[in-house]
Every structure is written in C-alpha cells, then in structure tokens.
Amino acid sequence: MSENRSESKDGDFFTRPDWYDRGINWQARIEREIPVLVELFGKPGDGGLLDAGCGPGHQAIALAKRGYHVTGLDADAGMLELATEYARRAGVALDVVAAPSGSVNDATGGGFDGVYSLGNALAATGERESCRNAFLQLAASLRPAGVFFAQVLNFRKLRNDAPCVRGPRVVLHDGIEYVSVRHFGFSGDKCTVTNATLWKDDSWRQWSRSGTLYPVDVDEVRDWCGEAGLSIEAMYGSYARDSFDPDTANDLIVVAARTRQGRSD
C-alpha cells in the first residue's frame, strides 16, 4: 500500500524540518558552498558570521568547525531545534536566534564580520517588500567593510522553462534513499514551488509540499545593494564563480561589502 501526503501553506516554504532536511543533499551543498564562503570571509574575526535562514544548520556547523563564531537565524523554531541538536552531535558551539530576517538587527545586535543567505532564504519571504526589507536588515547587521553573500536561483531563467522542474536530488537517510524533484510555477510576482519526495521501504511512498517564493531579479538586487550601502564586488552564476548571465545562469549570487550606512527599514 502506498502513502501519499500533500500539503500547501502559502508563505510556508517546506518548513517541516525533517522533510526539508531529507529533500536536500547536504554533503554536496557543503562541498560546493563552504570553500567559497571561507575564501570570501577570510580568517575568523571577532564579529562572527550570521547565517540568515540557517534551517537545520549544516552550513553554520561546517563553518563553526573551521573556527568561525556563527549565529544561526531562522523564523522556524523547529529548524533551530534541529540545528542545535546537529551542532551538539558535531561538538561545536552554535548560537541560534528565532526571528525573521526582517528583524535581524533587533534580534542579534548586528556588528557581524560577514552575513550569508543561501538556498533562496531571501526569496522565501514570499513578497517583494518583505524580501527588500530582509535584504536591508541583513546589510545593516554588518560592521563597516563587512562581507555580504547572498544566493538565490536565477528566476529570470526559470521563467522561460515550461514546465520548470529541477532535480532529482537523492538523499540517503537511515538506509533509505529519498528522491526529490521540485516544480516551479510563475504567476506575476509569485513563484509557487512544489517539492515531491519519493522513497520505498515496504512500498513506494511520497511526500509533497508547496510554498511561495518571491522571484528576486538581478536588477532589484543591484538597487537594494545601493539602498543598503553595499558595494557589489562580484556577481556569479554559480559556486564555480562564473560570471552571471541572466539568460543562462542557474544561480544569482551577489558578493558585496558594506561601505556606508544604508537604510534598514
């Protein structure tokens, strides 16, 4: 007998921690992302790093193992519970703060050497103004000359794919392979993402869930950097650091430095 589960909650992007965790190949992401972050942030400093939208904390823990003082920020308490448990198992210290990115300064006090937002955490705010506000708040939480790193999908390219399906991702968890694919559907300034995860134990089973992303565009990122007092140092189309091409790049990655006081509303 097969098990089928489907849920949709607008504005809630795969926030059930256990299923979110099983839908991502974290080993592959750590191998791809962490070397780039370490090179850009340089040696660990007194101000530490902020992982904005840390989820289950895998990147924060990987950086903590390399000597960084990392604060994990997430609006979902269940994600932070999972991150805290993983940090305990890894034997590293990880500060966690339960708050949305739009109130990061009030929640953390700012002054970070570096801030990073990965895996569409900014887009997961769901609406343009919420995304802009989160962007400004994250920039304001940096010390002067602090490094800002943000990665979202290149939604401009995704809009041209119909149907737009990404994957599969394969994750091994407790001896079972979980295979996930994601479908992206666009309507105006909304992107509905449906994640479907399949696995087999005694029979085939599936878990599916939908959420809403705001499809951030490169022109908006440039505008928000100017508004936030950030000087763009590079824009990449992938973690291989190839130049960003809006028509072909899979990712939109911005690297910037805080050069002046910006707005934080």
N, C-alpha and C positions, 0 to 999 in steps of 0.2 A: 504494500500500500504506500502511495507517495504522499508526502506532506507538502502543502502549498500555503505559503503565507505571503500576504501582500498588504503593505501599509503605505499611506500617504499622509503627510502632515506638512502643510505649507510652511515654509520658513525653517523647517527642521531637517537639516541635511545629514541623514544617516547617523543620528546621534545615539542610537543604541550601541553602547561601547563594544560589546562582544562581537556583534555582527560587523560593525565598522572595522574592527581590528582584523577580522577574518577576510575582509574584502580587499586587503592591500598586501602586496608582497613587500614587507618592511625591509627584509635583507637587501633586496635590490634597490630600494629607495635610499637606504643608509649608504650603500656603496656608491651611489650616484650623487647624493646631495652633500654628505658630510665633508669630503675632501674640498669641495668648492667653498663651503662655509668657513672651514678652518683657514683656508688660504686668504679669504677676503677679510675675516675678522682679525687675523693675526694672533699674536700671543694673548693668552687670557689676561684681562685687566681687572682693576678693582670695581669697575662699574657693572660687570657681568653682562649677560645676554638675556634678552626676552624672547621667548618662543610664543608668538601670538597665535592662538588657536592650536595649542600643542596636542590636543587629542590624547591618545594613550601614552604620549611622551617619549616615543622611540628616538626621535632626533635629539631631544633635550638630554636624554640619558647618554646617548653616544657622545655628545659634546661634553657632558659632565665627566665622562671617563677620560677625556683629553685635557682635563684641568680647568674647564670653564665653570664659573658660577652661573647657573641657568635658572631662570624663573619661568615656569610654565603657566601660561594664561589660557583659560578656556571658560566659556559660559556654561558648560555642562559639568555638573558635579560628578556624574558617573565616569566621565572621561578622566577627570582628575584623580578619582579613586583608583582607577586602573593604572594611571601614570605613577602614582605614589607607590603602588604595590610593585610595579615593574622596577622602579628605582630601588626599592628595598631589596629585591632579589638581586639586582645588579651591584649592590653595595655602594651606591653613590648618593650624594645629597642632592635633592631637587626641591626647590621652593615651588609651591603651586598657589595660584590665585584664581578664585572663582569670580569671573567678571567678563562681560563682553568687551571686545576690542575698543568699542566706542567710549569706554570709561577707564581706559588703561592708566591714565595719569593719576586719577583719584585712587585707583586700586593699588598701584605699585609705588608711586612717588617719583617715577622716572629716573633720569640720570644714567641710563644704560649705555655701555660701550657699543652695543650692537642690538638691533631688533630684526627678527626674521619672521616672515609669514609664508608658509608653504602650503602646497596642495589645495589651492582655492579657498583657503581660510577667509581671505578678504571677500571673495565673491559669495561666500556662504552667508554673508549678512543679508543677501536677498534683494536689496533695493539700492538704487543709486546713491541716495543721500546717506543711507546707513553705511555704505561702502566708503564713500568720501569721508565721512566723519571718522570712521575707524582708521583710515589712512592718515588723516591729520593727527589723530590722537597718538598713533604709533610713532609718527615722526617727532612729535613733541616730547615723547618719553626718552628720546636720545639726548645724551650730553652733546655739547658742541663738538663737531667733527666726528660724531658717532656714525656708524655704518648702518644703512638701511638696506634690507634684502627682501624682496617680495616676489613670489612666483604664483601665477595663475595660468590657466590654459589660454591659448590664443583663440578667443571666442570668435574673432573675425573669420578665421579659417574654418572653425567648426560650423558656423552658419551656412557655409557653402556645401557642406556634406549632407546628403539626404538619401537614405537615413544616416544619421550620425551615431555610430556605435563604436565604442573603444573597448579594447580587451582582446582576448581574455587575460585575466590575471589569475595565477594559480598560487594558492597558499596551502602549505601543509600544517595542520593543527591537530595535535593529539592523534597522529597517524592517519588522518583523513584529509584528502585533497579537496579544497574548496575552489571552485572555478567561478569567477565573477566577470560579468560584462556590464557596461554602462551605456545607456541610450540618452542622448541629448536632444531635446526638442525646444525650439525657439518660438516665442510669441512676443513681439515687441521688445521691451527691455527686461524680459524674463527668460530664464533658461531652466526648464524642468529636466532634472536628471533622475533617471530610474536605474538603480543598481539591482541586478539579479544575480544571486549566488546559488550555484548548484553543487550538490555533493551526494555521495552514495555511501550508506552504511548497510543496513539491511535492505534498503530500497532507495530509489532516487528521491531526493528532496530538493526543495528550493525555498529561498527567502528573498523577497523583493521589497524595495522601499524607494519612495520618491522624495525629492526635496527640490527647493528652488535656489538657483544661483543668480546673482546679478552678473551679466556678461560684460565684464570690465573691458574697455577698449584702450589701446595704446595711447590714443590722443588724450583720454581722460587721465591716464597715469602721468603723462607729461604735465598736464595742467595742475594736477594735485601735488606733484613734486614742487612746482613753482610756488604754489599756495602754502605749502608746508615748510618752505625754507630749505628744501633739499636740492642739492646739485647732482644731477644724473651723471654717474661716472661710466655706466655701461648699460646696454640693453641686449639681452641674449635671447635666442630662440630655443635653447635647451641647456642642460647642465654641461654639455660639451663646450659651451660658451661660443657657439657660432653666432654670428650677427643676427639680430632679429629681423625677419622678413614677415610682414603681416599676412602675406598670401601663402606662405609655405611652412612657417614655424609651428611646432606643436605647442610650445610654451611661450609665455610672455614673462620674462624675468627682468626686473629692474634692480640695479645696484646704485645706491646714491649715498651721499654724505650730507650731514646737517651742517649748513654753512651760515644760517641766520635763523632768527626767531620767526616762526610761521604762525599761522592760525591753528587753533586746536579745538574749534567748535565742531 
